[in-house]
Amino acid sequence: MPDSPGLELIAGELRDAHPDSVLATYHEHDQACLIVDPEQVLDVLRWLRDTPGQRYDFLSSLHGVDYLPAAPRFGVVYELLNRDRVERLRVRAALPDPAANGDGADALPAIDSCVELFPTAEFHEREVYDFFGIVFRGHPDLRRILLPEVYVGWPHRRDFPIGGEPVIFTHDERIVPGWTE
C-alpha cells in the first residue's frame, strides 16, 4: 500500500486531473484511503486504473457500510490492487440517506455502477444492494442475489430490527411454522 506521503501524492495528482474529486485522505492501520465525491467516483476509479504509474487495475472487493447515526450515513468502499507493486488502495464514497433528507421513506441511496470498469463488481454491487439497499445506477442486472426478491428490508443496515422475519427458502419452508398465514 502507498505510505502517507505516497497517498498524498496520489490525491494531489487526482485533484489536478479531477478537481474536487478527493475530499480527504487517511492512512491508518496500514491502510491507505481516498475519500472521494460520490458523483466523481467513476472518474477516480478510471484514473486509478488507467494512469501510468498508478495501474490499480484489479478490484478485489467492494462493500457497503452503514455509519448510522453519522452523516453521511452510507459508504461504498472499493478495495483496489496494483498487482505489479502488490499495493492496495481503498477508495471510499460517502452517501447521504435520502430518507433523512425528506425524499420519502422508500428513497434509496444511489451511486454509479463501476461494472464497466471492473467486471468483478457485478456481484459485489448486487450484494451491497441486497443487504444495504444502495442502488448502483447503470448496473446490468441489479436485483437481490442472496435474499428472495420478495424480501422486504435491508438486513445489514443498523436500524434493521434484530430477530426480524425469518427468510423462507424452498428447502426450509415446511419447517418454519406459520409461514403461509
C-alpha angles and dihedrals in degrees: 000000000000115000120235096275090044090052091051090050090053091048091049093051090047091051089052092051097038113020116216092010097115112060098176145336135218136184116195137138088017091298123124114206136183115201106208140187106265091221090060099039094112092051090050094047092046091049092049091048100044107031114103108242093032108053098162087167102156124073103206096176143001120189143165130237133195112208096182123189090027123085128259084044105199135049136191112205124199119197109204127189132202100204095192093059095026090233128151125207126185121212118192128191118191119213127196121230105253091200090060090050093060095259092128133277092269095052113118130206113252140198134169118274117245096200091114090057097039116020090194087071093073097087094032091057091047090053092050089049091048096052105026104026093235110153118220107209112221096018110152096225112010107178137117114295106186106016124061115269090243093056112122119217142019109270099196094057113107093235094054110119113257112238092018126165117326114250110239118215125177092255094056105030093104094054099048105089118229097004092135095054 
